[in-house]
């Protein structure tokens, strides 16, 4: 079984491994607890399509940083590092149980960090909710520097003390609670098996409780559950991407917006952007 490693750095220059995390769902069909977007509205992009989009963008002078952050945000070996002198924790990669453990340790350091800088394509729903609890408890400020997609956007953005968008891309594609309303018992069991379906029900209940506290965000997430991501035209897309200027409307306490270069890059080609087909909210 593949192992992933999460890193906690005592400074931004030196990193040491502090935790080892095993994939929580080894069955390739069972993404319950790991993938927030379910119910047949998952991202449809293939590796080949992604490669073609990257090749198309490589000739553009404004795409290099976006491509680099795109791959870093999806790394299984998520990196969590702490700069004690600035009180800042950096998170890059997919959120997991190990991420929660490492963040708990980082926030408990004598330097008492109160700022989280994120570049993440999401990850586990349970872990995202646990991280949200930590942000609330410690009154953490958040900076999105790159991507904040799926579980990152669903759970972390609305609970941070304040949010800074630094060349940020915010992407939604559904949530477990909305999926549960759409999915029949028989379909769920047939797709994932009984034990995985029961796990899904548990996650969906937790998610519904969380959603009750973030109603403005939940409205947009419900739209993003649709295969067309809320465009209402029946055309399948991969993401609902929120215009940085509209993020505050979702109940996110936005403190500042600096640069929209990556969002502008995606918006210029919404049918075949770096992250696939998008609907801009």
Phi, psi and omega in degrees: 000138180289135177255147174242151183239138177250138186246137173243118183259137176282342171213172180286350183263331185237126182238141177229143181289136179238345183206149175240131182238132174264144177308131185284341181229086183294334179292121184300334180280340190257099180254012182299131182088339181257320186247123181287326181275116184229195173064034177077006178253026180290165177298139187257357185296133176267165178300321180296316179297320178297315180300319180295322178294320179297315180301318181297325184275341188298337179279354183267133183291338183265007186255345186302311181294321180296318179295317179299314180291327178303312180288320180296325182292340183255004183293133176294324180279070184301138180251128176239122182228153184236126171258101186294328184291331179254354181067036185240133174254134179250130179236125179222117181125192186276141183280134180215181176301322180295327176298318180297315180299315182292321178294322176302316179294319181294318181289344178269002180293154180304333181289347178049062180300144182226021180221133180240123177255124192237140166219098190212141175269013177109224182140220186283135180295313180301316181294322178299318179292323178293321177295322178299320177300321179294318180297319177297309185301317185263004178053054186274134170278155185226137173240126174265113180242085186122242186248143169222095189242157171054239185300328178299311181288319184296318189253323187274315185304312187286350184251349179296152180298318170204158186232133173249131180257108184247092186054052190263147170238120181252120184233137180236148175206046175100178179206158183302321184296318178291322178300319181299325180292334184265339190262126177282157179304313183296317180296318180298314180294320180295322182285319190240350186089160187297311185296319179291325178295320178295323175296320178301317180300318179298313180297319181297323179294316177299319181294321179297319177297318179295316182299328181299333180269355181227062188296324182290320175295321184296329178298314179293322181294322178298320176297320183290348177291336180291147176303332178268007176057033174092003179287341178061033178238002177077001180270125184294134177227168181268324187216151160265115181253127185271127173303129180309327180291344182254357184300323181298333179294343180272010181086012179272127183283076184286125179264328181197157174231120179234115181069136175232028188302313182291318176301316180298324178296318178291317183294335180291338180218070187294339180275340181213048183285179179305326182259009181102198179288136182227153166246128182269125184261000000 
